[in-house]
Structures are given as C-alpha cells and as structure tokens.
Amino acid sequence: MAPVAKLSAGAASATGPRDNNEDSVLVSLDDGHFVVADGTGGRAGGKTAATLACEAFGQVVRSSAAPSAEGALTAGFEAAHRTIREQQRKNAAVANMCTTLVAAVVRRDVLTLGHLGDSRAYRLRAGQLELLTRDHSYGNYLADTPDAVRVPGRPLTALMGALGMKEDRPQPSVRSEPLMPGDRILLCSDGITSVVPDWLLIALLEGVGPLSPDQAAGAVVSVAHTLGSTDNASAVVLHAEADREEADVMGWLACVEGEHQGLVVR
C-alpha cells in the first residue's frame, strides 16, 4: 500500500567532531519507509553495521508479503540483524559491531514505528512534542526490574538491545499510531537527543511550515553540534501536510541562551 498522499520527507547526517560517521539513514518516500541507524563497534564496524542494517531493512520491507505494516517492519528488523550477524562471522575485524535502529513504515494514514536501542522517534502535533519510543538502556532496564542489582561502573546509558547482539532474533519495540495532517515525525540518533532540549526540537520542527523537511533535518543536526554534541548526528523528518488553504505558515524565534533561554516566540 502507498504512503499517505501528502507525506514529505527529508534527512541529514553529519560526522561532527569525530573522525568518521557511523550513522546511516534511509528515506524511501515512494515505498513509505524511513530509518535512522547508529552503529557501534569501532571505526569500521559501526559504519558497516549501520549501513548493512539500513540496506537489509529497506530490501525486505519493499518486497515483504506481510499483510500488516507491523509484520513487514518486524521482518525488516530480523533481516537486518541476520545480515549483521553473518558479516560478524565472516570478518573478525567487525565481530563486535552492532547498531541501533529506529524505523517508520507509513501506509495510508497509519504510522508504524519500530526501534531497538536508543535512537528515538518523536511526534509533534498541535505544538506538543511526544516521545514515541523508549530507550533500550541499562537505566530503563533497572527501572523496570526492581530486583536487579546495578553493576558498579556500568553507565545507565549502556545499550540493552541492538542489532548484531548475540540474541538469535531481535526484539524491537513496535507500535502503530494514526498519522494526522500537520504531524511532524522526527527519527534521530542520540547525537541529537543528548544535547538538544525538547523545547528547541519543537521550534525546529515547527519550522517545517516555511522549511522543507530536508532543511528542518539539517537544522536539527546543525543545532546539535552547535550545542556541543561530540557524536555523529542524524535525523529524518516526516511531514504529513495539511491542505494548503488550511496550513498556517509559522515563523519562530528561539532563545538559546541568556535569561530568556527556552522561550519560543511565534
């Protein structure tokens, strides 16, 4: 099934202060699927894992005979995981590579999301930003497991799930939500969410009115590095456009420092 008629999309990815970019993004507007992957495992391994995941996911979702978006999305995660594990076995140099993955499949007026790791999806609707994913992190694992004893020195941000980990099958979190005219969807790596506050994400995404999704994604990535992100930063922005006669063209001014920090003037 085709994506919603007035869906537009754009993406941006930047290395930042690191030597190489281990993120990968996929935008397939015609087929209605979109991905951000953030690889780990060293200079070669991280980029390889993220690239393989995006490619395998896209191939499977495009050709999937699954009757539901959830089924196609889950099959995409399984194919990406299997592809990474096969490469790990073939090449000792990338045996430890893994990648996060956050993916959206849009069919008609329904947004289906899947994620594994700490890359995130947000929805901006009527000026309200909502986080649609929950990180698969050690901190959240401890919060969900009252009897667990924290391992000394283990960071709360450590990943508890990623493609390429040793499990036989990945266990992504999957959910479906109605996609409404005017919705802005952001898929992004933690190089953005680690430094960009929600109020500023709102201002940047509301800029999709006069900006294209490509420009909005670029602005999110640029602001992340301006605010001091030391990681690669990647974003995919989706915009479910309202009818032109009903759409408000919105301008904004965001205060990023000083006594008015956090204030967004529209």
C-alpha positions as a Python dict, from the first residue, in 0.01 Angstrom:
ca = {
    (1, 'M'): (0, 0, 0),
    (2, 'A'): (117, 351, -79),
    (3, 'P'): (204, 608, 186),
    (4, 'V'): (-29, 898, 261),
    (5, 'A'): (-70, 1124, -40),
    (6, 'K'): (76, 1439, 114),
    (7, 'L'): (369, 1294, 303),
    (8, 'S'): (704, 1463, 251),
    (9, 'A'): (1038, 1364, 400),
    (10, 'G'): (1398, 1471, 433),
    (11, 'A'): (1716, 1363, 607),
    (12, 'A'): (2053, 1490, 724),
    (13, 'S'): (2358, 1327, 882),
    (14, 'A'): (2684, 1484, 996),
    (15, 'T'): (3006, 1349, 1143),
    (16, 'G'): (3060, 1628, 1395),
    (17, 'P'): (3391, 1630, 1585),
    (18, 'R'): (3452, 1258, 1531),
    (19, 'D'): (3678, 1118, 1260),
    (20, 'N'): (3406, 928, 1075),
    (21, 'N'): (3029, 898, 1061),
    (22, 'E'): (2897, 568, 1197),
    (23, 'D'): (2532, 668, 1143),
    (24, 'S'): (2326, 576, 840),
    (25, 'V'): (1987, 700, 721),
    (26, 'L'): (1731, 573, 469),
    (27, 'V'): (1446, 769, 313),
    (28, 'S'): (1219, 581, 72),
    (29, 'L'): (922, 810, 19),
    (30, 'D'): (772, 609, -266),
    (31, 'D'): (764, 293, -54),
    (32, 'G'): (684, 470, 272),
    (33, 'H'): (970, 358, 495),
    (34, 'F'): (1234, 558, 680),
    (35, 'V'): (1530, 458, 900),
    (36, 'V'): (1799, 600, 1127),
    (37, 'A'): (2076, 366, 1245),
    (38, 'D'): (2361, 448, 1484),
    (39, 'G'): (2644, 195, 1467),
    (40, 'T'): (2891, 91, 1735),
    (41, 'G'): (3194, -130, 1733),
    (42, 'G'): (3485, 75, 1610),
    (43, 'R'): (3579, 282, 1310),
    (44, 'A'): (3493, 16, 1050),
    (45, 'G'): (3240, -186, 1245),
    (46, 'G'): (2995, 86, 1342),
    (47, 'K'): (2952, 225, 993),
    (48, 'T'): (2931, -124, 845),
    (49, 'A'): (2660, -233, 1089),
    (50, 'A'): (2450, 79, 1034),
    (51, 'T'): (2481, 62, 655),
    (52, 'L'): (2403, -310, 639),
    (53, 'A'): (2100, -260, 866),
    (54, 'C'): (1951, 16, 651),
    (55, 'E'): (2008, -176, 328),
    (56, 'A'): (1869, -506, 457),
    (57, 'F'): (1571, -340, 622),
    (58, 'G'): (1480, -148, 308),
    (59, 'Q'): (1509, -451, 79),
    (60, 'V'): (1284, -665, 296),
    (61, 'V'): (1018, -401, 361),
    (62, 'R'): (995, -320, -11),
    (63, 'S'): (943, -684, -104),
    (64, 'S'): (756, -807, 204),
    (65, 'A'): (437, -1003, 151),
    (66, 'A'): (335, -946, 514),
    (67, 'P'): (-27, -828, 529),
    (68, 'S'): (45, -571, 800),
    (69, 'A'): (297, -293, 842),
    (70, 'E'): (392, -445, 1178),
    (71, 'G'): (477, -773, 1006),
    (72, 'A'): (682, -605, 735),
    (73, 'L'): (866, -392, 990),
    (74, 'T'): (946, -690, 1213),
    (75, 'A'): (1072, -886, 911),
    (76, 'G'): (1295, -591, 826),
    (77, 'F'): (1450, -592, 1172),
    (78, 'E'): (1510, -966, 1155),
    (79, 'A'): (1676, -939, 814),
    (80, 'A'): (1899, -654, 931),
    (81, 'H'): (2004, -849, 1240),
    (82, 'R'): (2071, -1165, 1038),
    (83, 'T'): (2280, -974, 783),
    (84, 'I'): (2497, -817, 1054),
    (85, 'R'): (2546, -1149, 1232),
    (86, 'E'): (2654, -1316, 907),
    (87, 'Q'): (2912, -1044, 845),
    (88, 'Q'): (3038, -1076, 1203),
    (89, 'R'): (3108, -1445, 1147),
    (90, 'K'): (3287, -1379, 818),
    (91, 'N'): (3509, -1093, 933),
    (92, 'A'): (3681, -1094, 1272),
    (93, 'A'): (3759, -723, 1236),
    (94, 'V'): (3391, -637, 1278),
    (95, 'A'): (3293, -918, 1516),
    (96, 'N'): (3178, -671, 1782),
    (97, 'M'): (2979, -438, 1559),
    (98, 'C'): (2618, -353, 1646),
    (99, 'T'): (2372, -82, 1558),
    (100, 'T'): (2063, 83, 1693),
    (101, 'L'): (1771, 115, 1455),
    (102, 'V'): (1460, 329, 1460),
    (103, 'A'): (1228, 282, 1164),
    (104, 'A'): (894, 412, 1044),
    (105, 'V'): (662, 249, 793),
    (106, 'V'): (376, 466, 666),
    (107, 'R'): (78, 303, 498),
    (108, 'R'): (-219, 521, 415),
    (109, 'D'): (-284, 720, 732),
    (110, 'V'): (-105, 493, 981),
    (111, 'L'): (248, 534, 1116),
    (112, 'T'): (411, 213, 1239),
    (113, 'L'): (730, 252, 1439),
    (114, 'G'): (990, 1, 1547),
    (115, 'H'): (1308, 60, 1741),
    (116, 'L'): (1592, -120, 1909),
    (117, 'G'): (1849, 72, 2111),
    (118, 'D'): (1849, 444, 2191),
    (119, 'S'): (1775, 610, 1858),
    (120, 'R'): (1438, 778, 1900),
    (121, 'A'): (1114, 881, 1733),
    (122, 'Y'): (918, 1195, 1825),
    (123, 'R'): (584, 1331, 1708),
    (124, 'L'): (499, 1699, 1704),
    (125, 'R'): (124, 1754, 1690),
    (126, 'A'): (-55, 2081, 1758),
    (127, 'G'): (255, 2225, 1925),
    (128, 'Q'): (301, 1928, 2162),
    (129, 'L'): (611, 1710, 2133),
    (130, 'E'): (573, 1344, 2232),
    (131, 'L'): (846, 1083, 2257),
    (132, 'L'): (711, 773, 2084),
    (133, 'T'): (995, 537, 2177),
    (134, 'R'): (1163, 431, 2500),
    (135, 'D'): (1536, 369, 2502),
    (136, 'H'): (1655, 13, 2548),
    (137, 'S'): (1909, 134, 2803),
    (138, 'Y'): (2055, -6, 3122),
    (139, 'G'): (1889, 272, 3321),
    (140, 'N'): (1543, 183, 3190),
    (141, 'Y'): (1615, -187, 3250),
    (142, 'L'): (1690, -112, 3615),
    (143, 'A'): (1372, 97, 3641),
    (144, 'D'): (1169, -194, 3501),
    (145, 'T'): (1341, -461, 3711),
    (146, 'P'): (1318, -369, 4080),
    (147, 'D'): (1513, -679, 4192),
    (148, 'A'): (1807, -610, 3963),
    (149, 'V'): (2133, -506, 4128),
    (150, 'R'): (2320, -234, 3945),
    (151, 'V'): (2661, -335, 3816),
    (152, 'P'): (2916, -88, 3959),
    (153, 'G'): (3055, 141, 3694),
    (154, 'R'): (2813, 38, 3422),
    (155, 'P'): (2670, 352, 3256),
    (156, 'L'): (2295, 395, 3274),
    (157, 'T'): (2304, 479, 2903),
    (158, 'A'): (2457, 143, 2809),
    (159, 'L'): (2253, -36, 2543),
    (160, 'M'): (2049, -340, 2643),
    (161, 'G'): (1939, -412, 2288),
    (162, 'A'): (2082, -356, 1942),
    (163, 'L'): (2100, -530, 1608),
    (164, 'G'): (2403, -759, 1599),
    (165, 'M'): (2395, -853, 1966),
    (166, 'K'): (2412, -1225, 2032),
    (167, 'E'): (2040, -1298, 2055),
    (168, 'D'): (1902, -1532, 1788),
    (169, 'R'): (1625, -1288, 1699),
    (170, 'P'): (1595, -917, 1770),
    (171, 'Q'): (1312, -795, 1990),
    (172, 'P'): (1223, -447, 1865),
    (173, 'S'): (952, -242, 2030),
    (174, 'V'): (673, -185, 1778),
    (175, 'R'): (371, 46, 1786),
    (176, 'S'): (122, 195, 1539),
    (177, 'E'): (-31, 542, 1557),
    (178, 'P'): (-270, 735, 1333),
    (179, 'L'): (-94, 990, 1116),
    (180, 'M'): (-283, 1317, 1104),
    (181, 'P'): (-246, 1618, 874),
    (182, 'G'): (8, 1857, 1023),
    (183, 'D'): (202, 1589, 1214),
    (184, 'R'): (578, 1618, 1214),
    (185, 'I'): (774, 1299, 1286),
    (186, 'L'): (1141, 1305, 1385),
    (187, 'L'): (1363, 997, 1380),
    (188, 'C'): (1708, 1068, 1523),
    (189, 'S'): (2025, 931, 1675),
    (190, 'D'): (2139, 1005, 2029),
    (191, 'G'): (2392, 1255, 1897),
    (192, 'I'): (2090, 1486, 1881),
    (193, 'T'): (1885, 1388, 2184),
    (194, 'S'): (2185, 1400, 2418),
    (195, 'V'): (2211, 1780, 2378),
    (196, 'V'): (1902, 1929, 2210),
    (197, 'P'): (1618, 2001, 2458),
    (198, 'D'): (1256, 1930, 2371),
    (199, 'W'): (1159, 2297, 2353),
    (200, 'L'): (1420, 2355, 2084),
    (201, 'L'): (1315, 2045, 1890),
    (202, 'I'): (963, 2189, 1886),
    (203, 'A'): (1087, 2518, 1743),
    (204, 'L'): (1298, 2346, 1479),
    (205, 'L'): (1020, 2110, 1371),
    (206, 'E'): (758, 2382, 1360),
    (207, 'G'): (990, 2545, 1112),
    (208, 'V'): (880, 2277, 864),
    (209, 'G'): (599, 2520, 770),
    (210, 'P'): (833, 2752, 577),
    (211, 'L'): (1116, 2496, 559),
    (212, 'S'): (1137, 2171, 365),
    (213, 'P'): (1182, 1851, 569),
    (214, 'D'): (1541, 1834, 434),
    (215, 'Q'): (1608, 2182, 570),
    (216, 'A'): (1445, 2101, 902),
    (217, 'A'): (1651, 1781, 939),
    (218, 'G'): (1964, 1978, 856),
    (219, 'A'): (1876, 2240, 1115),
    (220, 'V'): (1828, 1977, 1387),
    (221, 'V'): (2165, 1819, 1309),
    (222, 'S'): (2343, 2156, 1290),
    (223, 'V'): (2199, 2275, 1621),
    (224, 'A'): (2308, 1952, 1792),
    (225, 'H'): (2671, 2013, 1700),
    (226, 'T'): (2643, 2384, 1778),
    (227, 'L'): (2526, 2290, 2128),
    (228, 'G'): (2830, 2068, 2176),
    (229, 'S'): (2733, 1717, 2069),
    (230, 'T'): (3050, 1509, 2040),
    (231, 'D'): (2875, 1230, 1848),
    (232, 'N'): (2758, 1182, 1493),
    (233, 'A'): (2412, 1334, 1449),
    (234, 'S'): (2143, 1210, 1211),
    (235, 'A'): (1778, 1300, 1158),
    (236, 'V'): (1489, 1205, 934),
    (237, 'V'): (1191, 1442, 931),
    (238, 'L'): (847, 1343, 802),
    (239, 'H'): (570, 1593, 745),
    (240, 'A'): (209, 1491, 692),
    (241, 'E'): (99, 1803, 513),
    (242, 'A'): (-232, 1973, 579),
    (243, 'D'): (-426, 2120, 287),
    (244, 'R'): (-253, 2435, 169),
    (245, 'E'): (-554, 2651, 238),
    (246, 'E'): (-567, 2526, 595),
    (247, 'A'): (-197, 2528, 674),
    (248, 'D'): (-51, 2803, 887),
    (249, 'V'): (285, 2936, 775),
    (250, 'M'): (465, 2975, 1102),
    (251, 'G'): (772, 3172, 1191),
    (252, 'W'): (958, 3149, 1520),
    (253, 'L'): (1244, 3290, 1720),
    (254, 'A'): (1406, 3062, 1977),
    (255, 'C'): (1625, 3195, 2257),
    (256, 'V'): (1911, 2951, 2314),
    (257, 'E'): (2092, 3130, 2595),
    (258, 'G'): (2059, 3411, 2846),
    (259, 'E'): (1770, 3492, 3080),
    (260, 'H'): (1511, 3402, 2815),
    (261, 'Q'): (1658, 3061, 2732),
    (262, 'G'): (1386, 2821, 2627),
    (263, 'L'): (1147, 3090, 2513),
    (264, 'V'): (999, 3033, 2168),
    (265, 'V'): (829, 3336, 2013),
    (266, 'R'): (596, 3266, 1719),
}
